Amino acid sequence: MPRFLHIADVHLGYEMYGSVERSRDFFYALYDALERYAVAERVDFVLIAGDLFEHRYVLPAVLNQAQLCLELLKAADIPVLAIEGNHDHRPHGTKTSWLRYLADWDWLILLEPQEDQAEQGACYSAWSPETKRGGYIDLACGVRVIGSRWYGASAPQSIPLLANSIRQLPTPPPYMVMMFHHGLQGQIARYQGALDPAVLLPLREAGVDYLALGHIHKNYTLDDWIFNPGAIEANSIAESQEECPHGVYLVTMTEQGIQAELKRDYRQRSIVRLDFKVESNWTVEEVVERTIAYVQSHQARTADAIVEVKLHGQVSFNRLDVNVRDLRDQLHQRSGALVLLLRYDLVGTEYDTLSGWDHNAPPPRSAIETRVFTDLLAAHATYRDQADQLARALIDLKEQLLLGRSDLALYRLVEDALISR
């Protein structure tokens, strides 16, 4: 029974939210997953279905991370078969990539179709250990593994050519696996360019038993032959395990069918999303103090985690009165989070002052002015309880100003009104 580990979308080198420490998480996740589910499980091979790297241009430290992981598998005599994804495929106009570099130095086997022969439908040749080139390989465990590349918008046109080429290959071993880096419709919202799963059917008809996908970071399976494990680590707050389950597939192929177990129990950074609703009668100071207290109460969960705090609700003051940057810094410090994001969704109170009045017979000007002042004051938590009293004081102030009273007299009027509060 052939067994293998299917991974995708590792994204080594991704400094998520600008955190260097966070970039190391992707390495730790990959290394731990390989140690637990490849080496310890004694699999026959490992598939990397695209996006081993985050960037096409790889820093030395990131390349070293990849080599440490691949060295772990080489020491266990486990071959690694890979294809390029949209993040790590060779730049336009070049003939090499960092995956090609790793392949040339025997760290992995890069399976690539021969694009210059695609139109003739003969884009696959057997991988050669001498040239380290080829589009497919037959393994001793009884599995043929077929590669591809990142096709982007040309994927619908490329799939029939690939299927036709697969049909022309020599008789395969009992099982056929193919790696393909592309997303399918219906898996995530707002994703342009996703394929209709029906477009992939020529590959199944050509004999592919297990289509190993990458690209979409969420785990999903279709029809017991399409498998997408999702990213090894979350690439954003929205990719928490609860909202975007992901992991690695430990696969066993038998005559009875395919057993693909999604494994998630390896080292991953915790993601915590906190939702805090403020009350409309809170002052600026109360909003800040209570938000900090709320986040502190979750410190057992937030320490060393990636944390998002969503602050929402209607407030009775100008929402810009809160120093959001300072609040975020305080929450970051008090939570102990590695990264803290603050979603500031507070909205101010709005009034329709003339609602309910007969517009054909509007009230006198003085009544409208009093109502406007009252509503403006009532919209602010600090002055709400004295809105009527302060509104009358503002009317008096306006009248005294129109009468030409001195600045000193106006100042004393304001002082008396505030003292009387």
Salt bridges, closest charged atoms under 4 A:
ASP9 OD1 - HIS11 NE2 3.58
ASP9 OD1 - HIS217 NE2 3.72
GLU21 OE1 - ARG24 NH1 2.60
GLU21 OE2 - ARG269 NH2 3.81
ASP25 OD2 - ARG22 NH1 2.90
ASP25 OD2 - ARG269 NE 2.84
ASP32 OD2 - ARG36 NE 2.99
GLU41 OE1 - ARG3 NH2 3.24
ASP51 OD2 - HIS11 NE2 3.79
ASP51 OD2 - HIS181 NE2 3.24
GLU54 OE1 - HIS11 ND1 2.81
GLU54 OE1 - HIS87 ND1 3.59
GLU84 OE2 - ARG90 NH2 3.45
ASP104 OD1 - ARG100 NH1 3.10
ASP104 OD1 - ARG133 NH1 3.00
ASP106 OD1 - LYS132 NZ 3.77
GLU112 OE2 - ARG90 NH2 2.32
GLU112 OE1 - ARG100 NH2 2.66
GLU115 OE2 - ARG149 NE 3.02
ASP138 OD1 - ARG144 NE 2.66
GLU233 OE1 - ARG22 NH2 3.10
GLU239 OE2 - HIS217 ND1 2.94
GLU243 OE2 - ARG273 NH1 2.58
GLU261 OE1 - LYS263 NZ 3.33
ASP275 OD1 - HIS312 NE2 2.67
GLU286 OE2 - ARG290 NH2 3.78
GLU308 OE1 - ARG273 NH2 2.95
ASP345 OD2 - ARG343 NH2 3.38
GLU369 OE2 - ARG365 NE 3.03
GLU369 OE1 - LYS398 NZ 2.71
ASP375 OD2 - ARG371 NE 3.45
